[in-house]
């Protein structure tokens, strides 16, 4: 019974991972850079999960792909935030965090090579950095009483990522610190269910942003003659403002 649940949920998760990029394509939201980047990030996760289901791929290759993906998952999210945010503090923090994490990746690869055991402390560092980034960004947005559609969308994306990585902490603890109580199938079921829940929240964020909002926002900025880097500008607190 558990294996049947595992098979069904794993398929649903792979499908769900490709829904954000499908929404971006169908609604032609390519100019919404952060939506496109997060959609691409989730599509990459779907591709990695899909590879695991393709028969004939050598086990060693799957292990290497899994390790590399786990190494790059959190820095990818931090890089998206760093590229899209106009919040100076978060931008500076993510740049430093990315440098620290990538140096840690280099040290890990040098000392342990490509294997899951070498990820133990690297993933712990990544979780600390990613939680700091997401919670900080979420806190900045929640300080405001009124939010545009984009700001509501980023709050939902932050919430989705926070839930996703919050659940990952549980799996991380069982995989590396509570090994005797760990069960691989159970861990994957938790991972798939949490992914579906977080993706449902994220997908709603993609649905509430309208294509024409971008043009209206640009016109408003030109008419007002303000700079988005000014502290008093509402867009300065938005992750949806690129530079």
C-alpha positions as CSV (number, residue, x, y, z in Angstrom):
1,X,0.0,0.0,0.0
2,X,2.8,2.4,0.9
3,X,4.6,1.7,-2.4
4,X,1.4,2.4,-4.3
5,X,1.0,5.8,-2.5
6,X,4.6,6.5,-3.2
7,X,4.2,5.8,-6.9
8,X,1.1,8.0,-7.3
9,X,2.5,10.9,-5.3
10,X,5.8,10.9,-7.1
11,X,4.0,11.1,-10.5
12,X,1.8,13.9,-9.2
13,X,4.8,15.8,-7.9
14,X,6.7,15.6,-11.2
15,X,3.6,17.0,-13.0
16,X,3.2,19.8,-10.4
17,X,6.8,20.9,-10.8
18,X,6.1,21.8,-14.5
19,X,2.8,23.7,-13.8
20,X,4.4,27.1,-13.0
21,X,6.4,27.2,-16.3
22,X,3.3,26.1,-18.1
23,X,1.3,28.9,-16.5
24,X,4.0,31.4,-17.5
25,X,3.9,30.1,-21.1
26,X,0.1,30.0,-21.4
27,X,-0.4,33.5,-19.8
28,X,2.7,34.9,-21.6
29,X,4.3,36.2,-18.4
30,X,7.9,35.9,-19.7
31,X,8.6,39.5,-19.0
32,X,7.8,38.9,-15.4
33,X,11.4,38.0,-14.7
34,X,11.1,36.6,-11.1
35,X,8.1,34.5,-12.1
36,X,10.0,33.1,-15.0
37,X,13.1,32.4,-12.9
38,X,11.1,30.6,-10.1
39,X,9.2,28.7,-12.8
40,X,12.4,27.6,-14.4
41,X,13.8,26.6,-10.9
42,X,10.8,24.4,-10.2
43,X,10.9,23.0,-13.8
44,X,14.5,22.0,-13.1
45,X,13.4,20.2,-9.9
46,X,10.8,18.4,-12.0
47,X,13.4,17.4,-14.5
48,X,15.6,15.9,-11.8
49,X,12.7,14.0,-10.4
50,X,11.8,12.8,-13.8
51,X,15.3,11.5,-14.5
52,X,15.0,9.3,-11.4
53,X,12.0,7.6,-13.1
54,X,13.7,6.9,-16.4
55,X,14.8,3.2,-16.7
56,X,18.3,2.3,-17.8
57,X,20.2,5.2,-16.3
58,X,23.2,3.8,-14.2
59,X,22.8,4.1,-10.5
60,X,26.1,5.9,-10.1
61,X,25.0,8.6,-12.6
62,X,21.7,9.0,-10.6
63,X,23.6,9.4,-7.4
64,X,25.9,12.0,-8.9
65,X,23.0,14.0,-10.4
66,X,21.2,13.9,-7.0
67,X,24.3,15.1,-5.1
68,X,25.0,17.9,-7.5
69,X,21.3,19.0,-7.5
70,X,21.2,19.1,-3.7
71,X,24.4,21.1,-3.7
72,X,23.0,23.7,-6.1
73,X,19.3,23.8,-5.1
74,X,19.6,26.4,-2.3
75,X,22.2,28.7,-4.0
76,X,19.9,28.8,-7.0
77,X,17.1,30.2,-4.9
78,X,19.4,32.7,-3.3
79,X,20.7,33.7,-6.7
80,X,17.2,34.4,-7.9
81,X,16.5,36.5,-4.9
82,X,19.8,38.4,-5.3
83,X,19.1,39.1,-9.0
84,X,15.5,40.3,-8.5
85,X,15.5,42.1,-5.2
86,X,15.8,45.9,-4.8
87,X,16.2,45.6,-1.0
88,X,19.9,46.6,-0.4
89,X,20.3,44.6,2.7
90,X,19.0,41.3,1.2
91,X,21.0,41.9,-2.0
92,X,24.2,42.4,0.0
93,X,23.5,39.4,2.2
94,X,22.7,37.0,-0.6
95,X,25.9,38.0,-2.5
96,X,28.0,37.2,0.6
97,X,26.0,34.1,1.3
98,X,26.4,32.8,-2.2
99,X,30.2,33.4,-2.0
100,X,30.4,31.6,1.4
101,X,28.3,28.7,0.2
102,X,30.2,28.2,-3.1
103,X,33.5,28.2,-1.2
104,X,32.0,25.6,1.1
105,X,31.0,23.5,-2.0
106,X,34.6,23.7,-3.3
107,X,36.0,22.5,0.1
108,X,33.4,19.7,0.3
109,X,34.1,18.5,-3.2
110,X,37.9,18.6,-2.5
111,X,37.6,16.6,0.8
112,X,34.7,14.2,0.1
113,X,34.1,14.2,-3.7
114,X,30.6,13.7,-5.1
115,X,28.7,11.7,-2.5
116,X,25.8,12.2,-0.1
117,X,27.9,11.8,3.1
118,X,29.8,15.0,2.1
119,X,26.6,17.0,2.0
120,X,26.0,16.6,5.8
121,X,27.3,20.0,6.9
122,X,27.1,21.8,3.6
123,X,23.3,21.3,3.5
124,X,23.1,22.5,7.1
125,X,24.9,25.7,6.1
126,X,22.6,26.1,3.1
127,X,19.5,25.8,5.2
128,X,20.6,28.5,7.6
129,X,21.4,30.8,4.7
130,X,18.2,30.1,2.8
131,X,15.9,30.5,5.8
132,X,17.6,33.8,6.7
133,X,17.0,35.0,3.1
134,X,13.4,33.9,2.8
135,X,12.3,35.0,6.3
136,X,14.0,38.4,5.8
137,X,12.3,39.0,2.5
138,X,8.9,37.8,3.9
139,X,9.3,40.1,6.9
140,X,10.0,43.1,4.7
141,X,6.8,42.5,2.7
142,X,4.6,41.8,5.7
143,X,5.5,45.2,7.2
144,X,3.3,46.8,4.6
145,X,-0.4,47.1,5.2
146,X,-1.4,47.2,1.5
147,X,0.1,45.1,-1.2
148,X,0.0,45.1,-5.0
149,X,-0.6,41.8,-6.9
150,X,3.1,41.3,-7.3
151,X,3.8,41.8,-3.6
152,X,1.0,39.3,-2.8
153,X,2.6,36.9,-5.2
154,X,6.0,37.2,-3.7
155,X,4.6,36.7,-0.2
156,X,3.0,33.5,-1.5
157,X,6.2,32.4,-3.1
158,X,8.2,33.1,0.0
159,X,5.6,31.1,2.0
160,X,5.8,28.2,-0.5
161,X,9.6,28.1,-0.2
162,X,9.5,28.4,3.6
163,X,7.2,25.4,3.8
164,X,9.3,23.5,1.2
165,X,12.6,24.0,3.1
166,X,10.9,23.6,6.5
167,X,9.9,20.1,5.6
168,X,13.3,19.5,4.1
169,X,14.8,20.1,7.6
170,X,12.9,17.1,8.8
171,X,14.2,14.9,6.0
172,X,17.7,16.3,6.6
173,X,17.6,15.4,10.3
174,X,16.4,11.8,9.6
175,X,19.0,11.3,6.8
176,X,22.0,12.5,8.7
177,X,21.4,12.6,12.4
178,X,18.6,10.1,13.1
179,X,19.6,7.4,10.7
180,X,18.2,4.5,12.7
181,X,14.7,5.9,12.6
182,X,15.0,6.9,8.9
183,X,13.1,5.1,6.1
184,X,13.9,6.1,2.6
185,X,10.3,5.5,1.3
186,X,8.8,7.5,4.1
187,X,11.3,10.4,3.5
188,X,10.4,10.5,-0.2
189,X,6.7,10.5,0.6
190,X,7.2,13.4,3.0
191,X,9.3,15.2,0.3
192,X,6.7,14.6,-2.4
193,X,3.7,15.7,-0.3
194,X,5.5,18.9,0.9
195,X,6.5,19.7,-2.7
196,X,2.9,19.4,-3.9
197,X,1.7,21.6,-1.0
198,X,4.3,24.3,-1.6
199,X,3.8,24.2,-5.4
200,X,0.0,24.7,-4.9
201,X,0.8,27.8,-2.9
202,X,3.4,28.9,-5.5
203,X,1.0,28.3,-8.4
204,X,-1.6,30.5,-6.9
205,X,1.0,33.3,-6.8
206,X,1.5,32.8,-10.5
207,X,-2.2,33.1,-11.2
208,X,-2.8,36.3,-9.4
209,X,-0.3,38.3,-11.4
210,X,-1.7,39.8,-14.6
211,X,0.3,40.4,-17.7
212,X,-0.8,44.0,-18.1
213,X,0.3,44.9,-14.5
214,X,3.9,45.2,-15.8
215,X,3.0,47.9,-18.3
216,X,0.8,49.8,-15.8
217,X,3.6,49.8,-13.2
218,X,6.2,51.0,-15.7
219,X,3.9,53.9,-16.9
220,X,3.2,54.8,-13.3
221,X,6.9,55.0,-12.5
222,X,7.7,57.1,-15.6
223,X,4.8,59.5,-14.8
224,X,5.8,59.8,-11.2
225,X,9.5,60.3,-12.1
226,X,10.7,58.3,-9.1
227,X,13.7,55.9,-8.7
228,X,13.0,52.4,-7.5
229,X,16.1,52.5,-5.3
230,X,14.6,55.3,-3.1
231,X,13.7,54.0,0.4
232,X,10.2,55.6,0.2
233,X,9.2,53.8,-3.0
234,X,6.8,50.9,-2.5
235,X,8.5,49.0,-5.3
236,X,11.8,49.1,-3.5
237,X,10.5,46.5,-1.1
238,X,9.5,44.2,-3.9
239,X,11.4,41.2,-5.1
240,X,9.7,41.7,-8.4
241,X,11.8,44.7,-9.3
242,X,14.9,43.7,-11.3
243,X,18.0,45.8,-11.9
